[in-house]
Amino acid sequence: MKEPGTKGTTKEFIKSVMMVVLFLSTILLLYVFWEDINPGQMTLGELTEQESVHPLIEPAEVLAPDELQLSYGDGSYGVITGDTRSYWWTSQDPSQGPTFSYSVREFFQEQDIFVEEITEEQYKQVVAMESLKVIFDEALPLEFLCQVYQWECPSATETIQQVSELAYSFGSMESLFVRDKGQGKYYRIIGNGENLEKTPFLSLYQRTAINAHVAYPLSLLMGEAEANPVLVPLPNEFPYTITTYTNERAIGGEDFERSLAKTFFGNTFDFTRIIQDAKGTNTYMYGYGQRVLVATKDGTFRYQEETAVTQDVKLLDSLEIALEFLSKHGGTQGASEEIYALHLSDIQQQASRPSSVRFLFDLWEKSAVRYEGGGALAITVVGEQVVEFTRDFYIPEKTQTQPFSAGDYTAVNVLATNYEQMAAVLMEAGFFQDKREESLSLVLQSIQSIRLAETRFAKTQEGMGKIETCWCFFIEEDGKQMEFYYSIRDALPMGHTFR
Amino acid sequence: MFYQKTANNSISKRGLAVLLIVVLMFSMCSFFSLTEAYGAEDPAVTVVNPMDGSTVYSSSLLISVKLTAPETIRVNLYKQVKNDADGKPVPLTIDEWNKVQSEKTAIVSGAAIATEPSIQVLQGWVMDTVFFTSTNNLAFFTKKVENLSGGVYKVKIDTMGSGDAVLYTTEQVVFIKEKAAQPVQANVFENSQTGTVSFLQNLLKSIFGR
């Protein structure tokens, strides 16, 4: 038998539930209306998440040497200029064999490490023996590398400021060798070990030798007295790739642009002015320009914000701040959902207070993809604040890869064909002032590297272009740097850019 | 007239004798010359590597040729061999090569009675012939030849004319030895500070700053 009033209680309960549902629905619809969300595309995740956060990239993931050189000790050499990363560092245990950074970490675990400065001649002699060397185009502080890769660098290494080259020679197995190109200094870091069987560098050397391209010094190939000893790859065959690309804005459209813009303006997005011009540029501006995002038609996104009061931070902290900022603002996921790896290609530090560092990144697809004129990502960190962020990712469309033989268009012949054009461009750009030598000598003296490189060539106004394997010559003179690109198919100039 | 005729005869006889001597000397020089050149060397061709008469301690050899004119060259690498008692080709040793060169020098200078060296040197095949054409006033032919055993090798570069005509020939001899035979280098860090001194120096630096 039912209690009196039970039916009424149930009715009241149902009414209450309906009231709650209606109340919640009202809130939800208000939110949808307020945020201008298309209900058809709405997911529960979007309702709960304030800002999309992409996986945080560790500093160790964005660093890799630009070139890996092997000396076979008989006057012949090997080089790896593409996938140097797999020989340098891996996030997992080095199951396929030790990496260079792992081997250095093992080295630094020894006791009684001391450092001595050596001469350039000694350095050249010892690395001419069977050795393994990594080259960083952009020198990095040793302290920074020690922090990033957990090398237990002893206080003795504090004398070493920058690392342009790091080498291990089987001619002096108890040592590591460092070149600080900026200071023009060479160091020998001496440990205890001298056991060939135990050093992880041995298996690394063997693994690297299998995949390295044959290379010889420029001086040996050209015979010019002035030619410098930079290594020139002489590959029999290599993969030649040509890819057409478009940009993120062209693929992702307005949805991608808005979602990226929202990450910069957050809750203030509704108070952000959007100015659209006839050329297709959208400018998002908050306040009187405290925060501005400019999205251009060619797919470049440039964000700037006013510098607030901030304090000095170390280089590694600046890099971590930059990478954290990236993870909150689009990450490395492109508009077509692919996830890119990054390669830190340039660090521009300003001697100011608070610290100001501009990091330039290339995208990494099997190897770093160099940009003609700029980079894929640039982040400027002043103190603890990111004040500038430029994102210019490409979206590959059609790729063709084929094995290619350099044939007669070796790097040396590309140089022989184009040195006059190179010299003319360099002189116009202010290189070789007051120098009276012949063009060939001037060019040969200033070559810093010759590599096969994947290069993203300048895009059209619509943000399209091509990425192609080409010969890349890196020239440096009195601190000025320029890169030249030449076709591997016909040795013709393809472009050049300041670095 | 007669006098003139006699004089002419004597001049022509003398001239003929001089000419014969010149031709004889030229042909002997050509035949026994140390470089064994088949013709004059091409001024537009320079063998950058290997250097003539150099020793390479490696199983590979880089051939680098510089061309300063638009032309076609034919590049060959031969191993210097001789026939053994059974008539089989065997590599010429460096000592044997040096002996042959000494004998040739002696023959040319007239110090030796023999008219040809005691060992007949043959050209052993090493690699396929390579043709390279330059269309500029500066070009380089480069090739790495691998898996070479010890011995005496000759790089031969022919400058090609129309058809199969050889206009010039340039040759370089190189001695290949095993890498293990390389003379032991003096210790690079012989004059470096001792470990203890460096260690103490580093210790002091770390205590008192740089």
Interface residues (C-beta under 8 A of the other chain):
Chain A: Y72 G73 D74 G75 S76 D112 F114 V115 E116 I118 Q122 Q125 V126 M129 S155 A156 E158 T159 G171 S172 R188 I190 V214 Y216 L220 L221 M222 G223 L234 D408 T410 V412 N413 A416 T417 Y419 L440
Chain B: T46 V48 N49 V56 Y57 S58 S59 S60 L62 S64 K66 F132 T133 N136 L138 A139 F140 T142 K144 K179 Q182 Q185 V188 F189 S192 Q193 G195 S198 F199 Q201 N202 L203 K205 S206 R210
